[in-house]
Amino acid sequence: MKKVFITTLGCKVNQYESAAFKTGFEDAGLTVVTRNGQADIVVVNTCAVTGSAGAQSRRAIHQALKKNPGADIIICGCYAEIAGSELALDEELQGRAYTFIGNSEKDKLVSQALAGSTDTPKMLFGNIAHATEICRLPVRRFGDRVRAYLRIQDGCQSFCTYCIVPYTRGPSRSLPVAEVTHQAKVFAGVGHKEIVLTGIHIGNYGKDLPGKPTLVALLDELTIATPEVAYRISSLEPLEIDTTLLTLMQNRKNIQPHLHIPLQSGHDEILTRMNRRYSTEEFRKVLDLCRKYLPDAAIGIDILVGFPGETDAHFTESKAFLQSLDFTYLHVFPYSIRPGTKAAGFDKQVSKSIKEERVANLRQLSDIKKTTFWQSQLGRTWPLIVEGRREKSGMLKGFTSNYIAVTVTGPDDLLHAVVPVKLLELRENSVFGEIREI
């Protein structure tokens, strides 16, 4: 029986797609192994969102080649899409059986792998810029996790000046509502307690489908179809959050009170250069609206520092804007030059040392905001989804519906369960809680 090893870099969409590959291989009778170095077929699902992600992808490919000298190598994902021709010249690939598969052809990956290797490398790329259909990639089970990712959409056509993703993922394509609902029922049927709706730009969900169903309409249907499952929204652009969505989140107990909203810069001049289509004042109004409807929600924000032309004054004003907002945590990234994007040609590139300093500065702010939010929730009782494994300390761990990391003591039969937990005490990286009577 052939063995397959799958290594995945990058976003939740890649993780979902790798879970689909696992399903396909297992349905074909192959064994998917968890240790590199034991495989007949190796799949490397790459990422290219930053320069470091591209470098990590290349290292993962080299490691797979080294540890599996007789294996067929399948290289897919965004780095394969954008740098396939360059990768094909890599000396470590020479003389090896390998296949490159583009993002619009991922539904063919398993069949290509099962067809076996040939002496000639295979390059299976569609025209990603003109892709019109989302790849059908069903998943039977999302590993042994309590939480499953469900890819409802692929692609983006916003063309922010720093971002390579529209070039690697193509235009927005959506999975029809009936197919999303079916996949959600599959996940519910095997015991997943939470489903994270994910995509490249899920706020664009449905605009390419007949009847143009919205994300809110999809959530409405999903929460009724699978009331035993909690739904979490992965990320939404600021102007895609409105009273219709917030009202549904407020009224449906199985939509988690958690939003992740990309800001990218707290300075209007930099936002314009980034081709972000909102102002800081509009962003503030969105957060105020969120707090009106969901006062206890976790709100995360993406920030990109060191964008070309970002001066010390820009950064200072950006940080001051962030300090004035009521949010829970930041995801902070240094700007990374991506060849092929408009910003790659901008002048006044910021030095690496300055970017590192600014990243550290904002991560300190994030820690302060998170601690403040966690403290505000002490004494409250929230549903906790307990993970399938204990911490090294032996404690059970999980996240509340409003995304607070919690540790509790309890028996093994609570693994993968949903239990009410009272939040008692701040710990270093979590809140200590006490399980209440169910």
C-alpha positions in Angstrom: 0.0 0.0 0.0 1.5 3.3 -1.0 2.1 6.0 1.5 1.5 9.8 1.1 2.9 12.7 3.1 1.3 16.1 2.8 2.9 19.3 4.1 1.0 22.5 4.1 2.1 26.1 4.4 0.1 29.2 4.7 -3.6 30.0 5.0 -6.7 28.2 6.1 -7.7 27.7 2.5 -4.5 25.7 1.9 -5.2 23.7 5.0 -8.7 22.9 3.8 -7.5 21.9 0.3 -4.8 19.6 1.9 -7.6 18.0 3.9 -9.4 17.4 0.6 -6.2 15.8 -0.8 -6.1 13.5 2.3 -9.7 12.5 1.7 -9.0 11.7 -2.0 -5.9 9.6 -1.3 -7.6 7.6 1.5 -10.6 7.0 -0.7 -8.2 5.5 -3.2 -6.8 3.1 -0.6 -3.6 4.9 0.1 -2.2 5.7 3.6 -1.6 9.3 4.6 1.4 9.4 7.0 2.2 12.2 9.4 6.0 11.8 9.3 8.2 13.1 6.5 10.6 10.5 5.2 8.2 7.6 4.9 6.3 8.4 1.7 6.0 7.1 -1.8 4.2 10.3 -2.8 4.8 13.8 -1.2 2.6 16.8 -1.7 3.9 20.2 -0.8 1.1 22.8 -0.7 3.0 26.1 -0.9 2.4 29.7 0.1 3.6 33.0 -1.4 1.9 35.7 0.6 5.2 37.1 1.9 8.8 36.7 0.9 9.4 34.5 4.0 6.5 32.3 3.0 8.0 31.7 -0.4 11.4 30.9 1.2 9.7 28.5 3.6 8.0 26.8 0.7 11.3 26.3 -1.1 12.8 24.8 2.1 9.8 22.5 2.5 10.3 21.3 -1.1 14.1 20.7 -0.5 13.4 18.9 2.7 10.8 16.6 1.1 13.2 15.8 -1.7 16.0 15.0 0.8 13.9 12.8 3.1 12.0 10.9 0.4 14.6 10.2 -2.3 12.4 7.7 -4.1 9.1 9.5 -3.9 7.0 11.3 -6.5 6.9 15.0 -5.6 3.7 17.0 -6.2 4.2 20.8 -5.7 1.1 22.9 -5.7 -0.2 26.1 -4.1 0.5 29.8 -4.5 4.3 29.6 -4.7 4.1 26.9 -7.4 1.6 29.1 -9.2 3.7 32.3 -9.2 7.2 30.7 -9.3 6.8 27.4 -11.1 9.1 28.2 -14.0 11.8 29.3 -11.5 11.3 26.3 -9.3 11.6 23.9 -12.3 15.2 25.1 -12.7 16.1 24.2 -9.1 19.1 21.8 -9.2 17.6 19.7 -6.5 14.6 18.8 -8.7 16.8 17.7 -11.6 16.5 14.0 -12.2 13.5 13.6 -9.9 9.9 12.7 -10.7 7.8 15.8 -10.0 4.6 17.5 -10.9 3.5 21.1 -10.6 -0.2 21.8 -10.2 -1.7 25.2 -10.3 -4.4 26.5 -8.0 -7.2 26.2 -10.6 -6.3 22.5 -11.2 -6.1 21.3 -7.6 -9.1 19.1 -8.0 -7.0 17.0 -10.4 -4.1 16.5 -7.9 -5.0 13.1 -6.5 -5.7 11.6 -9.9 -2.4 13.0 -11.2 -0.6 11.5 -8.3 -2.2 8.1 -8.7 -1.3 8.1 -12.4 2.3 7.6 -11.3 5.5 9.3 -12.3 7.0 9.7 -15.8 10.5 10.6 -16.9 9.3 14.0 -18.0 8.2 16.5 -15.3 4.5 17.4 -15.5 3.3 21.0 -15.3 -0.5 21.2 -14.9 -1.4 24.9 -14.8 -4.7 26.5 -16.0 -5.1 30.1 -16.7 -5.6 31.3 -13.2 -6.4 34.9 -14.3 -9.5 33.7 -16.2 -10.7 30.9 -13.8 -14.4 30.9 -13.6 -15.2 27.9 -11.4 -14.0 27.0 -7.9 -12.3 23.7 -7.6 -14.6 21.0 -6.0 -12.6 19.6 -3.1 -14.8 17.7 -0.7 -13.5 16.7 2.7 -14.7 13.8 4.7 -13.1 14.8 8.0 -10.8 17.6 9.1 -8.3 15.4 10.9 -9.0 14.8 14.6 -9.5 18.5 15.3 -12.6 19.8 17.1 -12.6 22.7 14.6 -12.9 22.4 10.8 -12.2 24.9 8.1 -14.7 25.1 5.3 -13.6 26.9 2.1 -16.6 28.7 0.7 -14.8 30.9 -1.8 -11.5 31.3 -3.7 -9.8 34.2 -5.4 -9.6 38.0 -5.1 -9.8 40.9 -7.5 -9.1 43.8 -5.1 -5.5 44.2 -6.2 -4.1 45.9 -3.2 -0.8 47.3 -4.3 1.3 45.1 -1.9 -0.6 41.8 -2.5 0.4 38.9 -4.8 -2.7 36.8 -4.0 -4.9 38.0 -7.0 -2.2 36.8 -9.3 -1.9 33.4 -7.6 -5.5 32.7 -6.8 -7.4 34.5 -9.7 -10.8 36.2 -9.6 -13.4 35.5 -7.0 -15.3 32.1 -7.3 -17.8 30.8 -4.8 -19.0 27.3 -3.8 -22.8 27.1 -4.3 -24.9 27.3 -1.1 -26.2 23.7 -1.4 -22.6 22.4 -1.7 -21.4 24.5 1.3 -24.4 23.2 3.3 -23.6 19.6 2.3 -20.0 19.9 3.4 -21.1 21.5 6.7 -23.4 18.5 7.3 -20.5 16.1 6.6 -18.4 17.9 9.2 -21.3 18.0 11.7 -21.9 14.3 11.1 -18.3 13.3 12.1 -18.4 15.4 15.3 -16.7 18.7 14.5 -18.1 21.3 17.0 -17.1 24.4 15.1 -16.7 25.3 11.5 -14.6 28.3 10.4 -15.9 29.7 7.1 -12.9 30.6 5.1 -11.8 31.8 1.7 -9.5 34.4 0.1 -12.2 37.1 0.1 -15.3 35.7 1.6 -17.1 39.1 1.6 -17.4 38.6 -2.1 -19.2 35.3 -1.6 -22.0 34.6 -4.1 -21.5 37.5 -6.4 -20.5 35.1 -9.2 -23.3 32.6 -8.5 -26.8 32.5 -10.0 -29.2 34.6 -7.8 -26.1 36.2 -6.1 -26.6 34.7 -2.6 -24.8 36.7 0.1 -22.6 35.6 2.9 -25.4 36.6 5.3 -27.9 34.4 3.4 -25.4 31.5 3.5 -24.9 31.9 7.3 -28.6 32.1 7.8 -29.1 28.7 6.0 -26.1 27.0 7.6 -27.0 27.9 11.2 -30.5 26.5 10.7 -29.3 23.4 8.8 -26.7 22.4 11.5 -27.8 24.0 14.8 -25.4 21.8 16.7 -22.4 23.4 15.1 -20.9 26.8 15.9 -19.8 29.0 13.0 -16.8 31.4 13.1 -16.1 33.9 10.3 -12.4 33.9 9.3 -12.0 37.5 8.0 -14.1 40.3 6.5 -13.1 43.6 4.9 -14.3 46.6 6.9 -17.0 47.9 4.5 -18.5 44.3 4.2 -19.7 44.4 7.9 -23.1 45.9 8.2 -26.2 45.8 10.5 -27.7 42.9 8.5 -24.7 40.7 9.4 -24.4 42.0 12.9 -28.1 41.4 13.6 -27.8 37.8 12.5 -24.7 37.3 14.6 -26.5 38.8 17.6 -29.6 36.6 17.1 -28.0 33.3 16.2 -26.4 31.6 19.2 -24.3 29.3 16.9 -22.5 32.2 15.2 -19.4 33.0 17.3 -19.0 36.6 18.5 -15.7 37.1 16.8 -14.7 39.2 13.8 -11.3 39.6 12.1 -11.1 42.8 10.2 -8.0 43.8 8.0 -7.1 47.5 8.5 -3.4 47.3 7.2 -2.6 50.9 8.1 -3.9 53.5 10.6 -3.0 56.4 8.2 -5.1 57.5 5.3 -2.2 58.4 3.1 -0.8 54.9 3.4 -4.2 53.3 2.9 -4.6 55.2 -0.4 -1.1 54.0 -1.6 -2.1 50.5 -0.6 -5.3 50.8 -2.7 -7.5 50.1 0.4 -11.0 51.4 -0.3 -11.9 53.0 3.1 -10.6 55.7 5.4 -9.6 55.4 9.0 -12.8 57.2 10.0 -14.9 54.7 8.1 -13.0 51.9 9.9 -13.6 53.5 13.3 -17.4 53.6 12.5 -17.4 49.9 11.6 -15.7 49.0 14.9 -18.2 51.2 16.8 -21.1 49.4 15.0 -19.6 46.0 16.0 -19.4 47.1 19.6 -23.0 48.3 19.5 -24.3 44.9 18.4 -21.6 42.6 19.9 -20.1 44.3 23.0 -18.3 41.2 24.2 -17.0 40.1 20.8 -13.4 39.4 20.0 -12.2 41.8 17.3 -8.9 41.1 15.6 -7.1 43.5 13.2 -4.5 42.9 10.5 -1.7 45.6 10.3 1.0 45.8 7.7 4.0 47.9 8.8 6.9 49.4 6.8 4.9 49.9 3.6 7.0 51.9 1.1 6.9 55.6 2.1 5.8 54.9 5.7 7.7 57.5 7.7 8.2 57.7 11.4 5.4 60.3 11.5 3.0 58.0 9.5 3.8 55.1 11.9 3.3 57.2 15.0 -0.1 58.4 13.8 -1.1 54.9 12.8 -0.2 53.6 16.3 -2.1 56.4 17.9 -5.2 55.6 15.8 -4.9 51.9 16.9 -4.6 52.9 20.5 -7.9 54.8 20.3 -9.8 51.7 19.0 -11.6 49.1 21.0 -10.3 45.8 19.7 -8.9 42.6 21.1 -5.7 41.7 19.3 -3.5 42.5 16.3 -1.9 40.4 13.6 1.2 42.4 12.6 3.2 41.8 9.5 6.2 43.5 8.0 5.8 44.7 4.4 7.4 42.2 2.1 8.3 43.1 -1.5 6.4 40.8 -3.9 7.7 41.0 -7.5 4.8 41.6 -9.9 2.8 43.9 -7.5 2.6 47.7 -7.9 4.2 48.4 -4.5 7.3 46.4 -5.5 8.2 49.4 -7.8 7.4 52.1 -5.2 10.3 54.2 -4.0 11.2 54.9 -0.3 11.4 51.3 0.7 11.7 50.9 4.5 14.7 49.2 5.9 14.4 45.7 7.5 15.5 47.0 10.9 12.9 49.7 11.0 10.2 47.3 10.0 11.3 44.8 12.8 11.2 47.6 15.3 7.7 48.7 14.3 6.4 45.1 14.3 7.7 44.6 17.9 6.2 48.0 18.9 2.7 47.0 17.7 2.9 43.5 19.1 3.4 45.1 22.5 0.2 47.1 21.9 -1.6 43.9 20.9 -0.6 42.3 24.1 -1.9 45.2 26.1 -5.2 45.2 24.2 -5.6 41.4 24.6 -4.9 41.6 28.3 -7.5 44.4 28.8 -10.1 42.4 26.9 -9.4 39.2 28.8 -9.6 41.1 32.1 -13.0 42.5 31.1 -14.3 39.0 30.8 -13.2 37.6 34.2 -16.2 36.4 36.2 -18.2 35.7 33.0 -19.3 32.3 31.8 -18.8 31.4 28.2 -19.2 28.2 26.1 -15.7 26.6 25.7 -14.9 24.2 22.9 -12.3 21.9 24.4 -9.5 20.8 22.0 -8.7 17.1 21.4 -5.4 17.2 23.2 -4.2 18.4 26.6 -1.5 20.9 27.2 1.9 19.6 28.2 1.0 20.6 31.8 -1.9 18.2 31.6 -4.6 20.9 31.5 -7.5 20.9 29.1 -7.4 23.8 26.7 -9.7 25.5 24.2 -11.3 28.7 23.1 -14.4 30.4 24.2 -17.0 31.5 21.7 -15.5 35.0 21.9 -12.0 33.6 21.2 -10.4 33.7 24.6 -7.7 31.0 25.2 -8.7 29.1 28.3 -7.2 26.2 30.4 -9.3 24.1 32.8 -8.9 21.0 34.8 -11.2 18.1 33.9 -11.5 14.4 32.8 -10.7 13.0 29.4 -14.4 12.7 28.5 -14.5 16.5 28.0 -12.0 16.3 25.1 -13.8 17.5 22.0 -16.8 18.7 24.1 -18.5 22.0 24.5 -18.8 23.0 28.1 -19.7 26.2 30.0 -16.7 27.7 31.7 -16.4 30.6 34.2 -13.3 32.7 33.6 -11.4 33.2 36.8 -7.8 34.3 36.5 -5.3 35.6 33.9 -2.4 33.3 33.2 0.6 33.9 30.9 -0.9 32.9 27.6 -4.5 32.0 28.6 -7.2 32.5 31.2 -7.7 29.9 33.9 -11.4 28.8 34.1 -13.7 26.5 36.0 -16.2 24.2 34.4 -19.8 25.0 35.5 -22.7 22.5 35.7 -24.0 21.6 32.3 
